[in-house]
């Protein structure tokens, strides 16, 4: 297709390109007029579900990354305190129990989000 805004375009080519743009616009408008109201509502619901799904997944990922960064920061503080002999190694903040709890909680969260999204996105209404 010819770009009507390009500088090397002039005369007939520009008119043809402008006509092609108008023709596609008219076709889109006529296609929209043929869609029923229930189909438009279904398309809007699908669009809303897509946006909500993206937000849920993004929020899940962001919160888990923040949690991991906090754990790394606490582990670094632990190592610094142990190296400076401020606390014994047995009194560390981030131990095996914390890591096991984090893994278990992440697994439960992932399963819960998968179930919620499957019910919401693939709901038949």
C-alpha positions, -999 to 999 in steps of 0.1 A, spaced: 0 0 0 12 35 -7 17 60 21 -1 92 14 21 112 38 55 103 22 73 132 4 79 113 -28 42 106 -32 23 130 -53 -7 133 -76 -25 101 -85 -6 80 -59 -16 103 -30 -53 102 -42 -52 64 -45 -37 60 -10 -63 84 5 -91 64 -12 -77 31 1 -77 46 37 -114 58 33 -124 24 18 -110 5 47 -127 29 72 -160 24 54 -156 -14 55 -148 -13 92 -179 8 99 -201 -15 78 -187 -45 96 -194 -30 130 -230 -23 120 -235 -60 112 -225 -71 147 -254 -77 170 -256 -61 205 -250 -95 222 -219 -100 201 -206 -65 211 -213 -73 247 -194 -106 244 -165 -89 228 -164 -62 255 -165 -89 282 -137 -108 265 -116 -76 264 -122 -69 300 -113 -105 310 -81 -102 290 -71 -70 308 -80 -84 342 -60 -115 335 -30 -95 325 -33 -74 357 -36 -105 379 -6 -122 363 15 -90 364 6 -83 401 14 -119 410 48 -117 393 56 -83 407 47 -92 443 67 -124 441 98 -105 427 95 -80 456 93 -109 481 124 -125 466 143 -92 467 133 -87 504 145 -123 512 178 -116 494 182 -83 513 175 -101 546 200 -128 537 226 -102 530 219 -85 563 222 -119 580 255 -126 564 268 -92 574 257 -97 610 273 -131 611 305 -119 596 306 -90 621 299 -115 649 269 -96 660 247 -127 660 255 -164 659 247 -184 628 219 -202 645 200 -169 650 199 -159 614 166 -144 600 165 -163 567 169 -199 575 156 -232 560 121 -227 576 117 -193 559 127 -207 525 105 -237 528 76 -215 539 82 -192 509 82 -221 485 50 -235 499 32 -202 499 43 -195 463 30 -229 452 -4 -223 469 -6 -188 454 1 -201 419 -25 -228 422 -51 -204 435 -44 -178 408 -46 -206 381 -80 -217 394 -94 -182 397 -82 -172 362 -95 -204 347 -129 -199 362 -130 -162 353 -116 -163 318 -133 -195 306 -166 -188 323 -196 -194 300 -220 -170 317 
